[in-house]
């Protein structure tokens, strides 16, 4: 460690610049990942953060909740499947409402109070306890969806009071209100007063203890005609637009994950070349190769760790500026990203390590001819 | 028991189909506290001999015993440990680690041996630098030292572990005559004060006056062994 620390202390600018570069690149990774999560949450947060472990759509809806209805007979057959503890109707539709004095498109999710389909990320207030109450998304509070605000479905429809705030429950990049199913029905009738029956868009299922969501979804698909059962994760992943957004971001992220370790690996390779004569001298006077390699690895770890800290600081600061995108600091993701970057940086430093291991101490006797 | 006993040592390099004999049946003994000048022209094999004596190279034939340890068949890892524990080196030009100051260039020896650079090690490094007239330069980086000062720091590093044998490879070739003479004076006095044996490789006959004995080497063969030179 003696050599590694002294070298870094004496070359603060060089190692500082690398740390800064690593920090900026890791920051970009963290920020892009969070933007992706935020964007995806705005598409499908309401599905991801509701209590149904399995969602059953109409078989022709192509995993699109907007185009799905479940008939009463299908709902009954679904409820009878082994492993289903609760099968509750879940309604979803987009309405024009007045909120905060403006007309806005808002997605209303209707679920039966006390049953499956309620939002799971409540951070303030409470869940609806009766008709005409709603939980809204944290992201939209400033737009007339805060606790105590009244949202009216147009034209002249039901008035809904926000009683709770939940995190990440947007849908199709629009504000969301989770209301009881009767309120959802009222809203639908505002738009279509002649409707005799309001059918649910999907069935939200809570699986029995010991049953797996995957097995229950498979059983429903096998036994109920005309429906498509998906686990919550499958519903999220299969929602329209989500895959293409994720794929685009993944290409960008993959490039960053490639660039960071390459920058680190190249830096240490160059440094190894530059200090070749010193390393040769040390080998000649009895430095074990593993001691020099260990010093190199310690430097890689320090640079990556400090770079990650710089990145985390930039990331936390930057997110304050884009709160309206519904993004949050993701500590676990940041730690995971830093560890992946560190592992990749260690892999790319293998080239420098190989150079160190190839040093022949006899080169110390050849003076200017010292090379790796 | 001699500090160094090289017996019938050959070193042969293969270049294509040709064998190049760098050292040919060389036999040399160096006693405790003895300073031997190894004199020869460029390409005569003197650095090869020095490298084999110091465990930087292994001989093709013959035996090498240093301070009672037969290192002839040591592998690379064993030789690394052997060099660290038993030999001091001062090379021609590559002698100091550029990102360590003078004191740290001595302490690195302690670090390589598993030490932590504790107070005792620091005191020893300071003591050596004082003895070499470099106490005031302890915190200077190599780039801030003159050529003669750098070689003196290198001598301090070579002596840090109290080796029984120190090998000098053209230690004054990069210095002017006056500074070179001062460095040789210092080498002589330090070796004698410690009863440490030394081999000094040189092609400058003037430097032999600081040795107890001069051994000439030509085309890989030792000659005139045992030639006594008046101690300086």
Interface residues (C-beta under 8 A of the other chain):
Chain A: X2 X3 X6 X7 X10 X11 X275 X277 X278 X280 X281 X282 X283 X284 X285 X286 X287 X288 X289 X291 X361 X362 X364 X365 X367 X368 X370
Chain B: X47 X50 X51 X56 X57 X77 X80 X81 X82 X83 X84 X85 X87 X89 X91 X92 X93 X94 X95 X96 X97 X98 X99 X100 X104 X107 X108 X109 X111 X112 X113 X117 X141 X157 X169
